[in-house]
């Protein structure tokens, strides 16, 4: 195996704790009962996928969710339900990233959206008093580059944009479908599963 010089991290479930079930339950309470069909980690479809690749606006996303919810559901209720899955950044993971910066070039590649970006950036800033993106040489967000994992073209975009050698680059994600996409793009890749965290990888 080629020596790793660069690491690309996923965000949710790898650096940021998530509880997707909380968002599922919150949307069901709002009457959006199709949530399981509309959104599954690694398999987002319909307007959820459109939002992740930046082809619809925040307003359009919220409006579409409202249309599928109970009459009278407000935009604030939709946004609150959407953000409730976003939890915390464990301090030991942040400390590890700061250590790894001395050994590797670090990058972030997240399938996300503008509403979530605003929320998790604020969460990090409030706790650590710094910008989350400063942990990385470059942070790539699907809605800003208009491409998402697990598409090979999305990984190739990151590789080319940051002038990486794929075989020298490790990708870490908690969704197997994304790990498989990364491997097809020539990256080394690790699937975080079974309760493991980045602290268990011996980086």
Backbone as a ProteinNet text record, in pm:
[ID]
protein_1_A
[PRIMARY]
XXXXXXXXXXXXXXXXXXXXXXXXXXXXXXXXXXXXXXXXXXXXXXXXXXXXXXXXXXXXXXXXXXXXXXXXXXXXXXXXXXXXXXXXXXXXXXXXXXXXXXXXXXXXXXXXXXXXXXXXXXXXXXXXXXXXXXXXXXXXXXXXXXXXXXXXXXXXXXXXXXXXXXXXXXXXXXXXXXXXXXXXXXXXXXXXXXXXXXXXXXX
[TERTIARY]
84.3	0	87.6	55.9	131.2	116	225.8	221.7	122.6	42.3	-58.2	7.1	-20	28.3	-86.5	-206	-323.2	-440.6	-525.5	-645.9	-766.3	-869.8	-997.5	-1098.9	-1155.9	-1254.1	-1396	-1486.4	-1628.9	-1656.6	-1771.6	-1806.7	-1902	-2029.2	-2129	-2105.4	-2100.6	-2075.6	-1928.5	-1841.8	-1697.2	-1634.1	-1661.3	-1611.8	-1724.1	-1839.8	-1957.4	-2053.6	-2093.9	-2192.6	-2328.1	-2395.7	-2527.1	-2628.7	-2753.8	-2864.9	-2976	-2965	-3059.8	-3201.5	-3212.3	-3344.8	-3421.2	-3349	-3416.5	-3483.8	-3414.7	-3474.8	-3590.8	-3574.4	-3683.6	-3807.6	-3789.3	-3903.7	-3966.1	-3881.5	-3931.5	-4014.4	-3969.3	-4045.6	-4176.9	-4174.4	-4298.2	-4400.6	-4353.6	-4444	-4504.6	-4429.8	-4481.4	-4570.4	-4584.1	-4669.9	-4598	-4465.6	-4388.4	-4354.3	-4451.1	-4438.7	-4354.1	-4320.5	-4240	-4091	-4052	-3911.7	-3819.2	-3861.4	-3774.3	-3746.4	-3846	-3826.3	-3746.5	-3762.1	-3698.5	-3552	-3517.1	-3382	-3328.5	-3221.7	-3146.9	-2999.8	-2920.8	-2778.3	-2714	-2647.4	-2581.6	-2672.5	-2803.8	-2898.8	-3005.1	-2967.4	-3066.8	-3129.5	-3257.5	-3328.8	-3412.8	-3476.1	-3570	-3513.4	-3595	-3549.7	-3442.2	-3429.4	-3319	-3185.8	-3180.7	-3059.5	-3035.7	-3142.8	-3128.8	-3068.3	-3108.9	-3059.1	-2911.8	-2873.3	-2734.4	-2638.3	-2687.9	-2598.7	-2622.5	-2700.9	-2714.9	-2798.6	-2886.9	-2969.1	-3102	-3135.2	-3249.1	-3202	-3271.3	-3233.7	-3285.6	-3239.4	-3291.6	-3443.3	-3489.2	-3632.4	-3711.7	-3659	-3727.4	-3729.6	-3619.5	-3614.1	-3718.7	-3721.2	-3815.2	-3959.4	-3984	-4119.4	-4165.9	-4077.8	-4114.2	-4143.4	-4065.7	-4091.9	-4224.7	-4252.6	-4380.2	-4499.1	-4484.5	-4592.7	-4627.5	-4529.3	-4551	-4587	-4588.4	-4615	-4758.5	-4794.6	-4928.5	-4954.3	-5076.8	-5109.5	-5069.9	-5012.8	-4972.4	-4830.7	-4759.9	-4620.5	-4536.7	-4459.8	-4382.2	-4242.5	-4179.5	-4042.4	-3947.7	-3971	-3886.3	-3897.8	-4017.3	-4035.9	-3961.5	-3965.7	-3893.2	-3743.5	-3691.7	-3547.5	-3505	-3586.2	-3554	-3551.4	-3647.8	-3652.3	-3531.5	-3494.8	-3382.4	-3250.5	-3235.4	-3108.7	-3094.9	-3203.2	-3196.9	-3105.3	-3074.8	-2982.3	-2838.8	-2804.4	-2666.3	-2634.3	-2538.4	-2507.6	-2377.8	-2273.8	-2154.1	-2027.9	-1921.9	-1788.1	-1707.2	-1689.1	-1613.6	-1472.5	-1432.4	-1305.2	-1187.3	-1194.1	-1081.1	-1061.4	-1168.2	-1155.4	-1091.7	-1131.7	-1073.3	-924.9	-891	-750.3	-669.2	-726.5	-656.2	-630.9	-729.9	-711.2	-599.1	-594.5	-487.9	-350.6	-342.3	-216	-181	-282.3	-259.1	-214.1	-248.1	-207	-55.4	16.3	162	220	135.6	182.2	124.1	3.7	-67.1	-128.6	-160.1	-249.1	-391.7	-471.1	-605.9	-711.9	-816.2	-926.5	-1058.8	-1164.9	-1300.3	-1383.4	-1465.2	-1559.4	-1692.1	-1791.3	-1919.8	-2035.6	-2125.9	-2256.2	-2340.5	-2366.7	-2438.8	-2519.4	-2559	-2647.1	-2630.4	-2685.3	-2659.7	-2714.7	-2832.4	-2890.9	-2805.3	-2763.3	-2677.5	-2541.7	-2485.5	-2354.5	-2355.7	-2455.8	-2467.6	-2477.2	-2553.3	-2574.8	-2448.2	-2382.1	-2265.9	-2144.7	-2134.2	-2027.4	-2047	-2171.4	-2200	-2172.4	-2212.2	-2187.5	-2039	-1957.1	-1812.5	-1755.8	-1795.7	-1747.5	-1782.3	-1904.5	-1948.4	-1865.4	-1824.5	-1750.4	-1600.7	-1545	-1400	-1346.6	-1437.1	-1393.8	-1309.2	-1330.8	-1253	-1341	-1293.3	-1366.1	-1335.7	-1438.5	-1420.1	-1333.4	-1351.4	-1277.1	-1127.3	-1084.7	-942.3	-870.2	-947.5	-887.2	-828.4	-868.2	-834.5	-765.3	-689.2	-632.8	-745	-846	-961.7	-1081.5	-1196.6	-1321.5	-1409.3	-1457.3	-1544.1	-1684.3	-1782.3	-1921.7	-2001.4	-2080.6	-2148.4	-2232.5	-2302.1	-2391.5	-2315.2	-2187.4	-2105.8	-2027.9	-1995.3	-1924.2	-2020.8	-2148.9	-2255.2	-2231.3	-2164.5	-2139.1	-2141.7	-2180	-2191.8	-2134.8	-2092.5	-2055.4	-2181.5	-2173.4	-2052.6	-2005.9	-2049.4	-2013.8	-1861.6	-1808.1	-1664	-1619.9	-1702.5	-1667.7	-1650.4	-1726.1	-1713.3	-1578.5	-1537.3	-1405.6	-1295.6	-1313.5	-1213.2	-1200.3	-1311.2	-1307.9	-1217.4	-1235.7	-1155.2	-1008	-982.3	-844.7	-776.4	-845.7	-786.6	-771.9	-875	-873.1	-760.5	-733	-627.9	-496.1	-490.9	-367.3	-312.6	-399.9	-364.9	-329.1	-242.2	-221	-317.3	-410	-515.9	-460.5	-356.8	-304.2	-234.9	-201.3	-138.7	-240.4	-368.5	-473.6	-570.8	-598.1	-691.6	-822.6	-933.3	-1067	-1135.3	-1200.4	-1265.6	-1411.6	-1503	-1646.8	-1719.3	-1837.6	-1917	-2022	-2031.5	-2127.5	-2051.1	-2083.2	-2010.5	-2019.6	-2135.1	-2151.1	-2052.3	-2020.8	-1923.2	-1781.7	-1752.3	-1620.3	-1598	-1701.1	-1689.7	-1665	-1733	-1711.2	-1569.4	-1517.2	-1380.2	-1279.4	-1301	-1209	-1212.2	-1329.8	-1340.7	-1264.9	-1249.6	-1173.9	-1024.1	-983.7	-842.2	-788.1	-875.7	-833.5	-822.5	-734.1	-742.1	-862.9	-933.6	-1055.1	-1082.4	-1135.4	-1170.7	-1317.2	-1388.9	-1529	-1535.7	-1575	-1590.6	-1723	-1716.9	-1838.5	-1819.6	-1926.2	-1917.7	-1880.4	-1918.9	-1890.2	-1749.6	-1668.6	-1532.4	-1534.2	-1432.5	-1414.5	-1276.1	-1246	-1115.4	-1002.1	-1034.7	-931.7	-886.3	-965.4	-933.1	-850.1	-817.8	-751.9	-600.1	-544.9	-399.4	-330.8	-396.6	-339.4	-219.4
-120.5	0	125.2	219.1	344	424.6	488.2	567.9	682.8	701.5	807.8	942.1	1040.4	1176.2	1274.1	1235.9	1323	1244.3	1311.4	1247.1	1336.4	1275.4	1343.3	1284.7	1369.5	1325.5	1357.1	1263.9	1294.5	1374.9	1439.6	1519.7	1445.3	1434.1	1375.2	1227.4	1188.1	1050.1	1016.1	1108.6	1088.8	1192.3	1319.2	1427.2	1485.6	1500.8	1555.5	1442.1	1431	1330.5	1365.7	1263	1279.8	1189.4	1231.4	1144.5	1167.4	1097.8	1116.3	1081.1	988.1	947.2	1064.4	1158.9	1275.1	1360	1377.7	1452.2	1373.4	1243.4	1159.4	1176.6	1163.6	1174.1	1313.2	1415.6	1553.1	1579.1	1528	1547.3	1468.8	1349.8	1271.5	1344.8	1407.7	1485.4	1603.5	1653.2	1762.5	1710.5	1578.2	1520.1	1476.5	1492.1	1453	1304.5	1221.3	1077.7	1005.5	1072.9	1009.2	1022.9	1066	1097.8	980.2	856.3	740.9	720.2	748.6	734.1	850.8	966.8	1087.6	1100.4	1048.2	1072.3	952.4	894.4	791.3	824.2	809.5	842.5	765.8	839	778.3	757.7	778.2	751.1	860	982.6	1090.4	1098.5	1120.9	1130.7	1257.8	1281.4	1390.6	1525.4	1608	1743.2	1746.9	1641.5	1634.6	1627.5	1543.5	1534.4	1664.4	1722.1	1850	1956.2	1955.2	2054.2	2028.8	1901.2	1867.8	1907	1915.5	1955	2099.5	2171.7	2315.3	2356.4	2267.8	2304.6	2367.7	2363.4	2440	2523.2	2631.9	2725	2678.5	2745.9	2718.1	2732.9	2839.5	2869	2760.6	2714.1	2608.4	2477.8	2445.9	2324.4	2329.6	2440.4	2455.1	2450.6	2517.2	2520.4	2380.9	2301.8	2166.2	2079.9	2097.7	2023.5	2066	2196	2244.9	2186.1	2173.6	2121.1	1977.1	1902.3	1762.8	1746.7	1857.9	1855.3	1896.9	1895.7	1935.2	2081.9	2117.6	2258.3	2345.7	2460.3	2551.4	2532.1	2429.3	2408.5	2527.4	2584.4	2704.4	2669.9	2767.4	2746.9	2723.3	2790.6	2770.3	2627.5	2570.1	2431.9	2334.5	2359.6	2274.8	2282	2404.5	2421.9	2356.7	2371	2309.5	2157.3	2100.5	1955.8	1907.9	1984.2	1949.3	1953.5	2048.3	2066.4	1980.6	1919.9	1850.9	1728.6	1678.9	1565.1	1602.3	1731.7	1776.6	1789.8	1712.2	1711.1	1787.5	1718.7	1786.2	1740.2	1818.3	1783.8	1738.9	1608.6	1563.1	1621.1	1666.5	1737.7	1650.8	1519.1	1432.6	1420.9	1434.4	1430.4	1559.2	1669.6	1798.4	1801.2	1750.6	1745.4	1658.3	1545	1456.5	1526.5	1596.5	1667.8	1770.3	1841.7	1940.6	1874.8	1753.4	1679.2	1629	1579.6	1522.6	1627	1753	1860.5	1868.8	1817.7	1819.8	1705.3	1607.2	1487.9	1474	1526.4	1505.9	1636.7	1638.5	1741.8	1693.8	1777.3	1737.5	1811.9	1736.3	1790.8	1739.2	1809.3	1769.1	1759.4	1653.7	1641.5	1592.4	1680.1	1649.8	1670.1	1571.3	1592.5	1671.4	1796	1879.4	1984.6	2089.3	2190.8	2319.1	2427.9	2559.3	2572.7	2515.8	2526.7	2452	2331	2255.1	2320.9	2372.3	2437.6	2550.6	2633.6	2744.9	2694	2586.8	2533.7	2471.3	2382.1	2315	2407.2	2505.8	2604.7	2683.9	2719.2	2792.7	2707	2578.4	2487.1	2479.3	2464.2	2454.3	2584.7	2696.1	2827.7	2854.2	2819.2	2844.9	2767.6	2645.4	2560.4	2588.4	2603	2610.1	2750.1	2845.2	2982	3000.2	2913.2	2919.3	2871.4	2892.3	2847.1	2699.8	2619.1	2476	2446.8	2522.8	2496.8	2517.1	2586	2606.7	2476.8	2371.4	2241.1	2179	2229	2165.9	2262.4	2204.5	2285.3	2337.1	2252.8	2291.8	2207.7	2269.7	2198.4	2202.5	2085.8	2074	2035	2115.6	2090.6	2068.7	1962	1920.1	2030.5	2107.9	2209.1	2326.9	2340.5	2449.3	2407.4	2277.4	2230.4	2162.8	2154.8	2099.2	1953.1	1882	1739.5	1673.1	1545.2	1477.4	1335.9	1288	1147.4	1063.1	943.9	865.8	877.8	979.1	990.5	999.9	917.3	918.9	1057	1123.1	1256.7	1356.8	1338.6	1428.3	1410.1	1285.9	1260.8	1311.5	1292.7	1339.2	1491.1	1558.3	1704.8	1744.5	1680.4	1711.7	1680.7	1564.8	1524.4	1627.3	1665.5	1758.8	1898.5	1942.9	2079.4	2100.9	1999.2	2012.5	1949.1	1906.9	1852.6	1737.7	1640.4	1523.6	1405.7	1319	1188.4	1092.6	1036.4	955	840.5	774	656.7	693.9	821.3	868.4	930.5	916.7	987.3	888.6	907.4	823.3	898.1	830.5	885.1	807	878.6	815.5	857.6	760	788.3	679.3	711.7	611.9	546.5	587.2	528.6	443.8	315.2	224.5	266.5	315.7	355	464.7	554.2	660.3	605.9	510.9	446.3	373.5	306.1	235.2	333	447.5	549.1	602.3	623.8	673.3	574.4	445.6	343.9	338.4	358.3	361.2	479.5	585	702.5	686.9	571.4	544.4	578.7	624.1	660	536.7	541.6	448.3	491.5	397.6	436.2	343.4	402.7	328.7	353.6	245	253.7	247.8	356.9	359.5	293.4	181.8	109.3	39.7	-17.8	-93.4	-10.6	117.1	202	258.2	227.3	280.8	429.7	501.1	642.5	660.9	782.4	808.5	785.3	786.5	759.6	613.7	525.9	382.7	345.7	440.7	408.9	411.7	460.2	464.1	557.3	668.5	763.9	836.7
0	0	0	-87	-95.6	32.4	74.8	197.7	183.1	286.7	285.9	315.9	229.9	252	274.7	230.7	239.6	296.7	374.3	427.1	398.3	340.8	318.1	414.9	498.6	597.5	551.7	575.4	575.4	702	707.3	825.2	919.4	878.9	966.5	991.4	1119.2	1155.4	1166.4	1124.4	1132.6	1225.1	1199.9	1286.2	1372	1311.9	1378.7	1411.7	1537.4	1574	1513.5	1464	1403.3	1472.1	1469.7	1508	1406.4	1293.5	1183.3	1226.5	1320.6	1367.9	1429.2	1489	1546.8	1438.6	1326.6	1215.9	1156.2	1142	1091.2	1178.3	1309.8	1401.3	1397.5	1387.4	1385.6	1260.4	1146.5	1023.3	1026	1081.4	1091	1177.8	1284.1	1369.6	1293.1	1193.9	1110.7	998	989.2	887.3	761.2	759	640.9	653.1	621	645.4	540.8	431.2	326.6	352.1	470.8	496.9	468.5	499.3	476	328	243.4	99.3	41.2	101.3	47.9	87.6	204.6	254.2	330.1	275.5	345.5	327.1	432.8	425.1	310.5	222.7	108	-10.9	7.7	-100.5	-108.4	-85.1	-89.1	-228.4	-231.9	-359.5	-362.5	-477.6	-497.7	-454.8	-388.8	-359.9	-252	-171.7	-75.8	-151.3	-253.6	-334.8	-410.1	-465.6	-535.9	-444.2	-319.2	-223.5	-191.7	-183.3	-153.4	-265.3	-387.1	-496.6	-540.5	-461.3	-481.3	-600.3	-647.1	-763	-722.6	-593.1	-543	-424.5	-399.1	-292.1	-156.6	-50.9	83.4	85.6	24.3	24.9	-47.7	-160.6	-235.5	-157	-89.7	-8.3	103.1	175.3	286	235.2	123.9	68.5	27.7	-32.7	-72.6	50.4	156.8	280.1	342.1	337.2	389.7	312.8	182.3	99.1	135.9	185.8	223.3	370.7	443.7	587.3	616.5	743.1	783.8	750	716.2	690.7	809.7	780.4	887.1	936.3	884.7	922.5	876.7	967.6	936.5	886.2	822.6	775.9	892.9	1004	1122	1174.2	1168.1	1212.8	1121.6	991.1	896.4	922.4	938.6	961.2	1092	1196.6	1325.3	1313.6	1242.5	1222.9	1142.4	1041.8	955.3	1031.6	1122.5	1194.4	1319.5	1367.6	1496.2	1491.7	1371.5	1359.7	1392.4	1384	1402.1	1549.7	1597	1739.9	1769.3	1815.4	1866.4	1794.8	1814	1767.9	1890.1	1912.5	2029.7	2032.7	2149.2	2161.4	2120.4	2147.5	2114.6	1962.8	1886.6	1740.6	1689.4	1747.5	1708.1	1744.2	1861.4	1902.4	1807.2	1765.8	1673.6	1539.8	1488.3	1361.9	1372.4	1481.8	1500.4	1505.3	1558.5	1558.3	1418.9	1347.7	1215.3	1113.5	1137.4	1046	1033.1	1132.6	1129.3	1045.9	1010.2	938.6	798.2	779.3	652.8	602.9	473.3	421.5	449.5	515.5	555.7	475	437.2	360	415.8	383.5	420.6	293.6	285.2	173.6	231	230.3	293.5	196.9	193.2	130.7	230.1	199.1	294.2	219.1	287.7	230.8	310	258.4	318	459.7	485.7	620	721.9	687.9	778.6	796.8	687.6	695.6	797.5	791.3	885.3	1028.3	1048.2	1182.8	1241.5	1166.6	1226.5	1235.7	1147.8	1163.8	1292.8	1322.7	1445.4	1568.4	1562.2	1674	1705	1601.7	1620.8	1675.3	1615.6	1658.6	1804.2	1844.8	1981.8	2083.7	2048.5	2142.8	2138.8	2018.3	2004.5	1975.4	1949.8	1926	1802.3	1704.6	1580.9	1466.6	1344.3	1226.8	1201.9	1184.5	1163.5	1042	935	812.5	828.9	935.6	958.8	996.8	1027	1054.5	928.2	812.4	685.2	590	499	391	301.3	281.4	200.5	241.9	251.7	281.1	157.2	116.6	-0.6	44.7	5.8	41	-86.7	-88.5	-211.5	-274.4	-191.7	-248.9	-309.2	-273.2	-327.2	-452	-461.8	-581	-678.2	-639.7	-724.8	-763.6	-673.7	-692	-554.8	-552.8	-424.2	-430.7	-314.7	-301.8	-319.3	-372.7	-405.4	-550.6	-622.2	-763.5	-781	-867.6	-893.1	-939.4	-1019.2	-1068.6	-955	-846.4	-731.4	-662.8	-646.6	-588.5	-680.9	-811.2	-906.1	-901.4	-879.3	-866	-749.5	-634.7	-515.8	-542.1	-601.2	-631.5	-722.4	-827.4	-924	-866.2	-793.7	-742.1	-641.9	-560.6	-459.2	-502.7	-630.1	-688	-602.6	-578.5	-499	-589.6	-537.7	-600	-530.8	-607.4	-547.5	-463.4	-513	-441.9	-311.3	-295.2	-170.5	-74.7	-107.3	-34.1	28.3	156.3	231.6	250.3	221	241.9	353.7	445.9	561.6	565.3	567.7	566.2	644	694.9	767	678.1	551.6	457.8	356.2	348.9	261.1	115.5	74.1	-66.3	-104.6	-10.4	-37.8	-41.9	45.1	45.3	-86.7	-135.1	-262.7	-377.7	-375.2	-477.4	-474.6	-354.2	-339.9	-396.7	-370.5	-421.9	-574	-632.2	-778	-836.9	-756	-799.5	-774.1	-720.4	-699.8	-563.1	-473	-338.3	-249.2	-152.2	-41.7	42.5	102	173.2	290.7	397.1	517.7	549.5	576.6	616.7	768.7	831.1	976.8	1012	1080.9	1115	1248.8	1300	1424.9	1545.4	1543.2	1657.9	1660.9	1559	1555.6	1523.8	1570.4	1539.6	1478.1	1435.9	1377.6	1477.9	1605.2	1705.9	1704.9	1646	1642.3	1520.6	1434.1	1307.8	1315.5	1425.7	1441.1	1343.7	1313.7	1218.4	1278.9
[MASK]
+++++++++++++++++++++++++++++++++++++++++++++++++++++++++++++++++++++++++++++++++++++++++++++++++++++++++++++++++++++++++++++++++++++++++++++++++++++++++++++++++++++++++++++++++++++++++++++++++++++++++++

